[in-house]
């Protein structure tokens, strides 16, 4: 019997070990306090409970999410190193950077669509605008004098699209993540931002910042008095800001199926959904095939939007 067990171990190797065999590392492509960081920290305790192993959240900001994504692309394909990827490293970076350090469609296993972010056009109170049209009028009267911050590619591309549609000249001030950009917006160093809800939420509630519109085609229930960008007189943005879980390419089928199942079950839980919705993040869920199709679609849509917005490659 001992000889048979030894032979089975030699033949089956490490793949026979039950997954997960150790803590799961989930890289977040942005800094602490960013929307993606908050989403992952909401999910982590329940995911750890479901998997029976700790889920360690590790922030790896920089290069619009490419640093975290590249590390996961190079990691062992055993399911113990994942990334909560977003449209930044997977939809935008391949079109914004001449030498992206990975192939966004070939070097990863799309595991589950986690959900979509809600973005708002936000200004410092010193800006004499209480509507989006008033902001446009102010920018036209002061060409090259309105500074805007960005902390991810959603902000970069959405603001470029906004400037093009409104025919205004804005000055771009890039940041590695949204929280430091919001800090400078609070101080008046920059005057406006298109930002996700979480980093700006407490300051919006306290009146330290002012939201003029949401980039979605409908109003957000968290800020019901703020009109949609369509209500404010601009066309619907074609791109979506999203988050999903990825692992390296060529992961074992039993591991990918387990992760997809647990994540989808997690996103259906009322307590988890409520926590995410409070951050203006809409939980989704999908099969692996559905998510892979969504990733390919958004890759194409973002590429077209970047080209049409005239954003230059780096």
C-alpha positions, 0 to 999 in steps of 0.5 A: 500500500505504501508503495502504491501511495508513493507511485500515485504521488509521483505520477499525480505530482503537486496538481493532486493537492487540494486547492487552495493549499496556502494563502491566496495573494490578491494584488490590487493595481491601485493604492490604499483607499482607492475604489478597487482597494475598497472593493477587494477588502470588502470581498476578502474576508468572505472569500477567505471563509469560502476557500478555507485559506487567508486572502491577503490583499496587496497593493501594487500601484503604478503604471496604470495597473500594469505593474500588478497585472505583469506580476500576476502574468508571471506568477505560477498558474496554481491559483494562489496569486490573483489580481483584481484587474480593472479596465485600466490594465486590461482595456486601456494600457495595451492601447496607451503604452507602446510596450505593455509588459503583457498581452492582456488577452493571452497572458491571463485567465479571466475568472469572474466579472466582479462589477462596475464603478460609478464615476462623477464629475467633481469640482472644488467649491472655488469653481463657479459652476453648479452644473456641467454646462456652467463648468463647460462655460467656465472652461471655455472662458478660461482656456488652459487654466482649469487643471484636472487630476486623474488617478486611473485610465478611466479618469484619463479617457473619460476626461479626454472624451469630455473635453473633446465633446465639450470643445474645452481646453483643460490641463492634465495632472496625472496621479498614481491613484485617486486618493492623492488626486482627491487630496489635491482637489480638496486643497484647490491645487487642481480644480476638477476630477472625474473620479469614482465615488469612494475616495470623494464620498466623505468630502461630497457629503461634507460639502468640501467638493461638489458633484456636477454629474455622473458619467452613467446614463442614469442617476446614482441612488447614492447621489440622486440629486446629481444628474446623469451626463446625458441629462446634463447635455452630453452623449453617453460614454461608450466605455465602462469602468469595471473590475474582475478577478484574473489569474495567470494563463493556463490555470487548472480547470478545477481551480478556475471553476472553484474560484468562479463558483465561489466569487459568483456565490459571494456576489449574490450575498445580500450583505456583500452586495449592500456593502459594494452598492454603498461604494457606488459599485454595482456587483455583477458576476458571470461565467468564465466564458461570459467574462472572457467575452466581456474582456475582449469587447471592452478591449476593443471599445476602449481602444476605439475610444482612446483613438477617437479622443486623440490620447497620445501613446506613451 
